[in-house]
Amino acid sequence: METGASAAPKTAKKFYFDIKWVAIFAIIMFLTVFEVFPLFYLVYRAFFPEGAFTLSEFQDVYSYPLNWIAVRNTVITAGSSMLLGVLIAFPLAWLVGRTNLYFKKFFRTLFVMTYMVPPYVGAMAWLKLLNPTVGTLNKILAAIFGLSDLPFNIETIGGMIWVLTTFYYPYAFITISRAMEKMDPSLEEASKISGASPLRTLMTITLPMMAPSVVAAGLLVFISAASCYGIPSIVGAGKVNTVTTRIIDLVYVGGTQGLVDAVTLAVFLMVIANVVLYLSTFVVGRKQYITVSGKSVRPNIVDLGKWRVPLTILVIVFAVVVVAIPFISVFDTSFSIRMGKTAWDEGNFTIKYWASLFSRKQILNAMQHSLIAAASAATAGIGISCVMAYLLTRTRARGRRIPDFLITLGSGTPSIVIALGLIMTMNGKFVINIYNTLLIMIIAYMIKYLLMGMRTIVSAMTQIHASLEEAALISGASWFRSFKDITIPLIAPSVVAGWFLIFMPCFYELTMSTILYSTNTTTIGVILFRFQDYDSQQMASAMAGAILIFIVLVNWLLNKLTKGKFSI
Amino acid sequence: MATIQIENVRKCFGNIEVLKGFNQNVEDKEFITLLGPSGCGKTTMLRMLAGFEKPTSGTISIDNKVVSSDKTFVPPEKRDIGMVFQSYAVWPHMTVFDNIAYPLKIKKLPKEEIRQKVEAIMEVVHLSQYADRIPSQLSGGQQQRVALGRALVAEPRLLLLDEPLSNLDAKLRESMRFEIKEIQRKLGITVVYVTHDQIEAMTMSDRIIVINDGIIQQVGGPMDIYRHPANQFVAAFVGKIVFLHGDTGRGKITVTGTGQTLDYDGELTGKVIVAIRPESIHLLKKGGILHGVLKTKVFMGDVNDCTVELPGGDTIRVIAPPETYDEYETGEEVGLEFGACHVYEDDGSDVTRILT
């Protein structure tokens, strides 16, 4: 990370104006070396497997039935989750944001918080609940309805769609509620005063205005589901393959041919990711009608009337099925000696798995690695985010949009593609050798999650009117003093929030770690996955339970630190 | 306490030239206003005085010391200037006291002296009882006074105000006008004030600089600007104005379309424009130099705001004394007597050409 942005200010202290250029250049260099170059190399290897251009590699990989079915499965599962996710998220966002639903504040926190839960936790829970032979929920349902066969089988495409939907709809929920909250209520009031009924207002004003956000939300769910590895890997259990599980299989097969095959398959993910990125930034993004106004917007609240109680019950049922049951199931498993029974059954209760969390060397090591990697990525990431936010909101420095674009590109690229690119280029073949180190993971994490931090700080900086800083300058404060006295105190809560927004997903990251780890750099995600697949689902559940508790704690801490301004 | 010298200052943003050669001096203790429509360049000029923008070319000096030129540039923090921003820019994370004390803390004054000075200035801006409040607990007018207090506390040689009253309601705006003027007189500082509101400019300024399209249109005292506008733009922008097109000839101006004439003894020939303030036109039952039909009348309390249609269809506005509201009926034939008016050459297009 010699090229990191933090190094730049020291070398250029004398040149007040050049410092921006140095910073921009440093960030561009970092992203070029670790993001752009690996991605290009990946594409290059797919089309030039032996150094000469050929499409035969493509033909071979995509005509191989297992791969071809995986591509089909990915499109079906991601597409269905996108539709279902938006169909769930939109009414939910409306109910929680714009009506007098009971407990709506609680629901909002709950649905937003599931966004922070690693998807593989859901997969673990549902695998146990709806296993075709021993699924807990399956058995209960069979008993209630007197069925001879167990009703559900999670290890199918349908099961995968279900888990993907329940764990990716929060992405859509957050995007859509944010847009709903920002919408100026006077636009709807103007429609009502023109004589439109509430339904007509919804159809002709609210929905069209929301359309770009809804499309963006759907695309986000699609690409997240398509590039997810944890869920298909656990739920599919080798029976249902997707592009991501095939890529990892091919990487583990190893050898040059395995890697080249993996890379060729990854090109598919890269292409759809870029299409989605293009659509959501340049097509949908341009159509965004909703702008942040300085005025505090108080959305008008729709009275649900006689529907208030039934709809609240409906949302409660949804929350129980989608959030409570899987999470309880994870905790239940973590306390069970035998998987088939619940922890409450006679003689089946144990805390040994939880105790192992704090004693097993393997787990403690992984925890340490994850903490170091996630904290480093978050700290370096937030540093770059602050510099970028300053450049984007306070300067007209030429070229500042280039790193902005590259950061967005990195975040839009599927984790598996980033990791593949890094593993193929950072092994000493091109000067840099960080193969099998924590550093390669930190860099991968940064490329994937930097955007979260940058967005948070940019929006904070946008809200600070430039005249606040100018007022300090005219009061005689130096630029640095004004930054310290005015800018930093005002953006501090966002910096803290941004740090955690990068830290959390890195902490329990699975997909990239699965490709990049070595025996000395195992992470929580890797170890948890190994337990889930090979050793002990109870141990994996205890780890997942600990992660859930950690998320709640961090959320609470963040709320305290930022005086209620932020929670994840 | 401060004089300002602005020489040939030009400012371009990209290809757009927003100020096209600005030359002006400001005297010590003078209250000078930059007046013009939005986008005319007045705020840019103020920000260059503050040091937030650099002139593309030209020189700015304060107290005969160059602060901006091709070679030198003094950053805003070294200029010893107070400034009130349009958005107030009161720091939301500091109390009223801390906001106002900030410039003194930067100067590293002793604590006790800071306290005395801040309290004194809070007295001046009527904020003494709000010292410990944070800005979100203050009204717009109070926040505005915090900004003013902060700008004044370090006893700057020069105070810059960027449309400080535009976010206030009408009543408050009126009282703040007098307060600002009073404070300036009491402290004896030089003030440069930017506004698009001609009443603010008229009531507070010693001199007004009217700007349009990056060019100074006229410089003068409020009365001078109002009574002797240098061109049609100034006449129309400062106060209300009625323009009548006409042709000169044989000591008369024939008002286009009406067949009626005004006496004229000026030197202009050919097409001209007659500019007259609506309050300088008087309604008459009989006589007068022009005739028309009273179309509308609006009772405003202190005046009666009327429109009169001339033969040919043009209407002109007349601001008449309030009692005329009862004396005249709409539809009535009225005569018009003209007071002081100006005659400009009419070249058909350029209303901002400087004619004096």
Interface residues (C-beta under 8 A of the other chain):
Chain A: H465 S467 L468 E470 A471 A472 L473 I474 S475 G476 A477 S478 W479 R481 S482 D485 I486 P489 L490
Chain B: A50 G51 F52 P75 P76 E77 K78 R79 D80 I81 G82 M83 F85 Q86 S87 A89 V90 W91 P92 H93 Y102 P103 I106 K107 A147 R150 A151 A154 L160
